[in-house]
Amino acid sequence: MAKEFSYLNMKREYSYIGKSLKRTDILDKVTGRGKFAADLKFSNMLYGKLIRSTEAHARIIKIDTSEAEKLPGVRAIITAKDVPSIKYGLSPARYDENIFCIDKVRYYGDKIGAICAVDEETLYKALKLIKVEYEVLPAVFTPAEAAKPDAPQIFEEYPGNINTEIHLEFGDVEKAKQEAYYIRTDRLQGQRTLHGFIEPHCSIAYWEGKRVTIHSAHQSAHYLQHHIARIFDMKEGDVRVVLPYIGGGFGGKVDISGLDIAAVALSKITGQPVKMFYDLEEVWYNGRARHGMDMKYTTGVTKEGKILFVENETILDGGAYTGLGVASAYYAGALLTVLYDFDNYRFDAYRYVTNLPPCGAQRGHGQPHPRYAFESHLDHIAEDLGMDPIEIRLINARKANTVTPNGYEVKSYYLKEANEMARDASGWKDKKGKLPVGRGIGVGNGGFVTGAGYCMYRTDLPHSVAMIKIYDDGTHAIVYTNAVDIGQGSDTVLTQMAAQAMGYPYEDITICTRDTDLSTLDFGAYASRQTLMAGWAVKRAGEDVKRKILAQAAEMLKVKEDGGYRFGKLTPEELDCEEGIVFVKQEPAVNITFAEVARAYFVKHGVLIGRGYYHPGKLGGTHKGAAVGTSPAYSSATQVAEVEVDMETGLTKVVGTWDVHDSGFVVNPQLLHGQVHGAFSMGIGETIWEKVVFDEKGKVLNGNFAEYRLPTALDMPYVESLVLDTFEPNGPWGVKEVGEGATTPTLGCVANAVYDAIGVRISELPLTPEKIWRALKEKEAKEKGGK
Amino acid sequence: MYLPDFEYFTPDSVEEACQLLSKYGPKAMAIAGGTDIVVKMKKEVLAPEILVSIGHLPELKKIEYVPGKGVVIGAGVTHNEVQNSKILQEKYLSVCEAAHQMANNQVRNLGTIGGNISNAVPSADMPPILIALDTTVKIVGSKKERTLPLEDVFKGPNQTVLEHDELITEFVIPDGSFTGSTYLKFGLRASGALAVVGVAASVQMDGGVIKDARIVLGAVSPVPLRAKEAENLLKGKQASEELFEEAGVIASGECRPISDIRASAEYRRDMVRVFTRRALLKAVNEGHV
């Protein structure tokens, strides 16, 4: 057998990557100069809002807009009859949403129509004058209600209210059951959460002849362009999408929002630019965040703790429409096999539609809840076997250069090493089992795809394309890519990569992004794809520039014969370019500036352009849903959390956290650490505080940041973010993702730490003080009763 | 959300403010920091046609010690001004600590102590500690002035004894014989969370014996509540953790909590027990009022 190839400890030094260079957007962001969608104003711009349902499930009898139309300043009011009746969504298999509700509304907040007026004041006044008459229908608010035989049917196309049903088996689970030494079942629930970005969605559209331009707070210029063109039966080339700075996305700005569509329709009718926007509370209705999940895991292991099989039964509360939800359902089961190496796996899932706001993707798409459930489950198995929780993870961690039973090819993968490093950094051995009552330590594993292997709709387009243009005199470079910086720092990372690929100064590069007219195709910011996929395109474009520069320089540089070299022409292979200087590799003193060479190229050939693109090729297996979870590269991560629980109040304080990431080569360490800190904030919030709460009519009760409690800076623990030195062969310079993967272990590791502290498992997130208090009371009563 | 139309007055004195409130009747409301009223107007919970600004009035901005009377705090003083006041830090550090636990820094910068009281939200953080220190309130109207114990100001959630032409102008924390006090807030995160339970305690100790005590509960009844039975239990007794636990049990029987989105009544009751005990311990041990 050939020696196993390792991608560990391959770190190399570079001029512009592997360094925490200053963010490209830093001055715009800290001075407030940078413009977000809500800051944009155009002359004659109108202000618009959606007319939203105030019933969870009802037939629309009549929409009376007459009083609103009489109000001076109201420019247009549109409903379903004024727009195409086409259905849309994100996955062609589940286009189930109309621009405006045609027959009935399916959740409180559903889109009935849209209105625009000359100013916000008129707009809000007019909204109040619109009267909608409903025939109220019985509604269902949980998958359990939706699954009842006599439950009201929300969609004709989803009998039994089942939106997505998945039944997959790999290996032979029944056979493995016979061989297992120990089998255990656990059932846990994850709640419906919200991303918590502070910029509500906003979209501005205007028409110029047959073309429409949309400025939107969105995570993908391409998908927005594609779907607007499809919905309005236009050519993609007639739809220009411009994305300003984005105030956070986390998956909540991937779905095509009603605002985008309404802005296009209203500006067409009025002939004026129309700005559509959500107030913060409306984001709770339209944010499309994490699904609530009910997860049952049955796992069989050997005496030594090696996993032989896993059965995973997951029920998702999808809310009213699909959007990204099909992918969420597949993701809920897909990636477990990447983390742990076992052959026999059964995954059954049901995504139900309910009369609540639709769910979609949120950081770690479909993963954090399943990770929470399985990592909790695994801790119980370890406990039952008398094993240390990290020990059972070391035994089962997947290794590099392997293929999962569901067909994913995993190249670099160092979860075992991540566990070891996290164990040592956190002082695990001195703490586990040795902390006083009320104090606990827990571990959780996770990871994510580095970009999805397939486009959301069927196409042969490359996933990322880039172009670099050098100024005429060679003194500046522009990088073109429609990668979307939603705050994660992709503009900075891609600029660093362009600098490195060309050998050109970072500070002399400007990045031109997020504009389908000016820049080049990219599928956008989702599935943690920008650094690897847009990175490949930018790297290749930079190398294309460098190739042309070296060829030109070869004609301009001369070396002496007596040094062993020839007079006159050199070959490009004898040259290199770094930090703006082209030099002879064997005699670096013979050199010329990049700028001089670029200018000479311009004089001779015209504009100097480099081009690059990336397509991941065919990936994955052949089973139904095989495309979800495919990726050129998988990150892995281990997190450890230490908590202190007030045994009287149930209040959990997370006191310390450690993250070790197997993230491939790290282009900008500071940005990576920022992602890890943010992931802990999001994950800790979801573990302890956050849950979207509804009343009996399906109306959100905590649609604000006072009652939907995200952690504040004061709630944040000590964070240690560590990086394994790994290299991913499928990534440019060996990169992998960090942004989403970092959230996936957090819920599990904090929940395990709470379990370690209090000795009782709470099977439903979030672990609020009251739930812990109640669990402790019940435990106490049981112990008393037992005596 | 959009702020509806309203008229706005900036009077030069409390007297003029009261006259305006009297003249326009219930359709007029006073505004100081606006941290509550503006939000409620945007949400259409309140719809005053006239706002009378009082936050700028210098006579409401003082914090001073008047010998023989006590510490006088103007109603227009913000929570951050309370928190940072040298006089209060020296004499009633517990009041500063309570102010610091309010909401978040932005709200503390704008919101006033008078507003916090007049608003009469059951979970408000300032009433328990001020009541525990026997604070009195000066109320000025267009025709009369009166002084009341703060405890008697509240009638129910968002309801006080103030008539619509009346304003709270100042609070007086009288020179007292308390040897220790504290306010413990139990919120669901470290900042920007309303109290699920708030407990203020003040004690007058004679060696190890409790001569007098006040226990005031927030967020567990329609108005800030004195746990008088628990207070009576303590008087004349030797301080001990067991005694404070017993006081906590009694206080949890005295409160009248509701279940809401933040916590159940059952949980709040038990938290009253826990935080009453903890507050008494802290008031006795920490040694500052």
Chai-1 contact restraints between the chains, C-beta under 6 A:
chainA,res_idxA,chainB,res_idxB,connection_type,confidence,min_distance_angstrom,max_distance_angstrom,comment,restraint_id
A,E120,B,Y2,contact,1.0,0.0,6.0,A-B,restraint_1
A,E121,B,Y2,contact,1.0,0.0,6.0,A-B,restraint_2
A,Y124,B,Y2,contact,1.0,0.0,6.0,A-B,restraint_3
A,D279,B,M1,contact,1.0,0.0,6.0,A-B,restraint_4
A,E648,B,V274,contact,1.0,0.0,6.0,A-B,restraint_5
A,V693,B,I261,contact,1.0,0.0,6.0,A-B,restraint_6
A,L701,B,I261,contact,1.0,0.0,6.0,A-B,restraint_7
A,R709,B,L188,contact,1.0,0.0,6.0,A-B,restraint_8
A,R709,B,R189,contact,1.0,0.0,6.0,A-B,restraint_9
A,T712,B,A190,contact,1.0,0.0,6.0,A-B,restraint_10
A,T712,B,S191,contact,1.0,0.0,6.0,A-B,restraint_11
A,T712,B,G192,contact,1.0,0.0,6.0,A-B,restraint_12
A,L714,B,A190,contact,1.0,0.0,6.0,A-B,restraint_13
A,L714,B,S191,contact,1.0,0.0,6.0,A-B,restraint_14
A,D715,B,R189,contact,1.0,0.0,6.0,A-B,restraint_15
A,D715,B,A190,contact,1.0,0.0,6.0,A-B,restraint_16
A,E770,B,A263,contact,1.0,0.0,6.0,A-B,restraint_17
A,E770,B,Y267,contact,1.0,0.0,6.0,A-B,restraint_18
